[in-house]
Amino acid sequence: MTMWNELLRVLDRMFGFEDRVSSQVKKIHQTYDSNTGEHVFWFEYRLTGGDSPPPKPDLDMLEEKRAKRIAYLTELVRRANESTARRLED
């Protein structure tokens, strides 16, 4: 499997279009952002097949992601508070 096919498979799964007739991805443009030192790519993702509208997002998965983000941010705040408290004690 080529890397492009792997990317296509991941995009199909990520957007919930695994059951579509066909999909394609192609690189539209590539540049280098000298301000940030980053390579920038623009891709086009297309799919065909079926008359059904796009699937609804999985609400359980969205809630799970939200809970993980909140836990991560809570941990960051806790660490920042501990670090600040240690600096004030010194």
N, C-alpha and C positions, 0 to 999 in steps of 0.2 A: 504494500500500500504506500503510495507516495505521500509526502507531507501535505500536499494540497488536498488529497482525498481525506486525510486524517482531519485537517482543518474543517473541511466540509462536513464531515461526520459530527464533529464537535459542535459546529454551528447549528446543524439540524437538531441535535439533541438539546442544545441550550435554548433554542427558540421554540421547541416543541413541534418540529415539522418532520419527525422521523418517518411518518407514514406518507409523505408526499411522493408524487411520481418522479420528479427530478429536481435537483437543485444544483447551483453552480456558484463558484466564487472566483473572482479575478481581481488582480491588483490593478487599480486605476492610476495611482500616482505614488511617487516616492520622492522624498526630499530630506534634507538635513536641516534641523533648526539649530543654527549656530549660537543662538542666545541661551538655549538650555542644553546644548550638546546631545540632542536626541535625534535618532532617525525616525521619520514619520512616514507612515504608509496609509493610503486610502484604499479600502477594499469595497467591492460591490458583491452583495450576496443576493441571489435571485432564486426563486423556486416556482415550480409550476405543478399543477395537479390538484384535482379535487375542487369542488365548488364550495366546500365548507369554509367558514371564516377562520381566522387564526384561533388557536386554542386559548382558553382562559388560563392565566397563570395559576400554578398550584399554590393555593393560599397557605397550606401547611408549611410548604418549603419557604415561602416568603416570611412567615412568622418565625420559623426556625432561624433564618438568616438574620432577621431583625434582633432576635434574642441573643444570638452570638455577637452581633455588633455592639449591643448594649452592654453585654458582659465584658467585652474587650475594652470599651470606652471606660467602664466603671473601674476596671483594673488599671488602666492608664492614669486615671484621676487619683486612685489610691496611691500608686507609686509616686506620682508627682507630689502629692501631699506629704508622703513619708520623706521624700528627698528634701522638700522645703523645710520640714520640721527638723531634719538632721542638720541642715545648714544653719538654721536659727539657733540650735543648741551649741554649735561650735563657736 
